[in-house]
Amino acid sequence: MAKNRKKLIWKGILLTVLITGALLIALSLYLKHNYKDIMVALIKDEVERHVIPDVYTEIDFTLWRTFPNASVVFKDTRVVDPLAADAYIFRAKGMFFKFNVLDLLRGNYRLTSMEVADGDISLVVNEHGEANFNHLLSPAPDTTAAELQMSLDNIVFKNISVSWQDDKNRQGAQLTINNMRARGQFSSLAYTMSTEGEMVLHKLTDKDFTWSNQDRITMALQMDVSNEEKRVQFTQSRVTFNSLSMDLEGLVGFGQERKADLHMHASRIDIHKLIGDLPEQYGAVVSPYRIDGDGTAHIYIKGSYAVMPHIRSRFSLANGKMEHINSGVALEGLAFKGTFSNGEKNSAATSVLNVEQFQGNFSGQPFSGRFRARELDRPAIELYTKASLDIGKVRDFAGLDTVETAQGQVEADLDFAFKPENIFALQPEDFRDSRANGTVSVRGARIKVKGSQLEARSLSGNLSFTNRDVTVRELRGYINGENDFYIKGSLYNLLPFMLFKNENLHIAADFRSKNLRIDDLLRPEGLQQSQADEYYLDLPRNISFNFAMEAHNIAFRKFRGQNVQGNARMKNQVLYFSQMKMNSMEGEVVGKGTVSAKAGQDVYVNGEAFLHKVQMEQALYQLENLNQEAITHENISGELTSNFQFSARFTRSLKPIQNSFIAQADLKIDNGQLQNFEPLERMARFLNISQLAQVEFKTLENSISLKDMVITIPQMEVRSNAGNMKLRGSHTLDNEVEYYVEMLLSQLLSGIAQRSKPEHSEFGEIRDEGGFSGIKLFIKVHGPLEDPRFSYDAKSLATEVQDGMRAQRQSVRQSLHDELGLFRGDTTLDHREKSERRKEREQRRAQQEEEKARLEKREQGEFIIEWEEE
């Protein structure tokens, strides 16, 4: 029985659905057959005369899509733009004009609702000020047919894109109406309307200012509408812009002038959410921070909204906090009051943002100031602040990852102004023409820039800002250990250098130091004590300076200098020294030079120095024997005066590249002594002249050069306790020697005699009357320094004899010419003179053979004697 009852129920439901469907179909067909033409004609005429004058559309009549209402449907509606024939001011896939079905059956044609879906509206004002929407609402008189009654109380927009472009004023906007519904007695002259809706603002432009974001706007509006006065008054209305909710009140006119006078008010603004709602390019600057506080804002909009109206606002913040998310360092107790206005021309170019007073504390220390920004299309910013700040906390709060170590205290009283191209994407050039006035004091600071091997500590000083320049009244401290310094001068491009990578800093200043040890400045970070002689020269790419320099003591490795004065400058990783003067090596040094340490290259050093009365052994010791072992500080002493030019190349770790060394020295050594010099000691044993093992001389002058690893010593005369001699030759940095020594035979015989009878020989006392006349002995010393070979230099002897004969003959000829006038016009020798020269050579050869034989008889000891043939 129960089953039969259920079957009957389902059959009843099915039958009802079928009957209802059949009735609806029948009703639809009936309405469409009897009312379609009437309703389409009425609506089309009404729309074209009062709303849209030229409509291109397909019109239909439907019951199904808008049931229980019947609708006239405009499909694919298009309205041509009157300013551009190939564009449209309005397009929509569907426009539904709805009627009550019962009203139609009664013959009462009353329009109750309208819906627009899937469309776009393009509003344009061209460069001449002509608007394409002036004809959107036709001014035709009201001749509505009596049978069509306008009783609209519901208008709906769905998925409508709206764009506004004002070419004359360079303004525009783009938004999408997702869903909006308006209710009211729209046909009345005065009525109350309520509107709810949601839209998205994509873009807003004003001149060069662009706001580009996906801002969600919702609204719940209550309005009193007066069609007679053509105005709307907002009451109990609220607009929400992303997370910012504002109460709205005021008037909007929709007549010919289209003016607004609105007031929006927001309280207890969530600052953190508000900043999060900013476009990416504007929010990026504060994205590393969490900002909280109680904010309020009043916004006033007045003027024509056909263009940009006048906007002004008042805002404030209390109990604010701005915390750097990663470091946790925060500004606390932040409070300010300010105003905003878009100015007399209602544009970004005339806008002014003014924070009258801000205050708070930073790491427990108070700060205060004011802020002003004008011309917001390219803002001119003015900032005054007075603060006491912890440098390390500032580094952490600002997120300056280029600074590795930051300690100390800064007190600032600073008035700063600049005009950036884009405030939310600051560039170094934005600070080029900045203006600054005020003072900054530094106390107990310690700073190290990441990637640098220099660390400054105990920094204290006072800086003053005057427009673009930073004047260092005084700045003192230490760099890498006990290298103290005092600077007084100017810093250029300081702010860009501190805030941006790859920016340049230039310093022009007086530089003074009590103790300056270059070793400490060149040692890489973390070097062990066992690596004390390891260095790395890394001149910064982006720092240049020009110093008038004074240093009481300066040291590098073994070198020591006192009372240093001169000029030092650096540019493009090249150091230039000029007019350098110091006391060193118990004498005085004056010089100039350059050190080039460009990235990816070896270190190039060249210069010129004048050494005045320095001690020779100290000079070689402190200069580390000029990286050679030929003559060291253990071999020679005396008072040196020299002009010295040099050029050399080193690795970045300051290891010398020997074949790159070039030097030229014009030197004079007074009261000198040469000792423990292996070649002379061996020659002393070879010649049996003990004085050669330790030569003392009054004055020695020569010009010595170094090139291709060879030290070249031109011929020089040495007057010493060992007698007079002439010396020339070369000495390689690999300690291969080739010396040529010329000395008087009488000195050799004197040495023999003194060895047998220290006071008198068998020939009586042998005296050296000085000079370099008499029979000469020529000796060649060659081979490795530790084991040289000695030989008698026959070639030099032959040349000496020949030169002597030629000089004597020339002297006679000159005398005859001067006294008797002979040999006039004779500039060459005749054949007789040539014959005489041949005889002279034969005689000289015979004399050399005789001398050689005599010396061989007396030669004893370990030396191998080599004879050089002519």
Secondary structure, 3 states (H helix, E strand, C coil): CHHHHHHHHHHHHHHHHHHHHHHHHHHHHHHHHHHHHHHHHHHHHHHHHHCCCCCEEEEEEECCCCCCEEEEEEEEEEEEECCEEEEEEEEEEEEEEEEEHHHHHCCCEEEEEEEEEEEEEEEEECCCCCECCCCCCCCCCCCCCCCEEEEEEEEEEEEEEEEEEECCCCEEEEEEEEEEEEECCCCCCEEEEEEEEEEEEEEEEECCEEEEEEEEEEEEEEEEEECCCCEEEEEEEEEEECCEEEEEEEEEECCCCCEEEEEEEEEEEEHHHHHHCCCHHHHHHHCCEEEEEEEEEEEEEEEECCCCCEEEEEEEEEEEEEEECCCCCEEEEEEEEEEEECCCCCCHHHCEEEEEEEEEEECCEEEEEEEEEECCCCCEEEEEEEEEEEHHHHHHHHCCCCEEEEEEEEEEEEEEEECCCCCCCCCHHHHCCCEEEEEEEEEEEEEEECCCCCCEEEEEEEEEEECCEEEEEEEEEEECCCEEEEEEEEEECHHHHHHCCCCCEEEEEEEEEEEEEHHHHHCCCCCCHHHCCCCCCCCCCCEEEEEEEEEEEEEECCEEEEEEEEEEEEECCEEEEEEEEEEECCEEEEEEEEEECCCCCCEEEEEEEEEEEEEHHHHHHHCHHHHCCCCCCCCEEEEEEEEEEEEEEECCCCCECHHHCEEEEEEEEEEEEEECCHHHHHHHHHHCCHHHHEEEEEEEEEEEEEECCEEEEEEEEEEECCEEEEEEEEEECCCEEEEEEEEEHHHHHHHHHHHHCCCCECCECCCCCCCCCCCEEEEEEEEECCCCEEEECHHHHHHHHHHHHHHHHHHHHHHHHHHHCCCCCCCCCCHHHHHHHHHHHHHHHHHHHHHHHHHHHHCCCCCCEEECCC
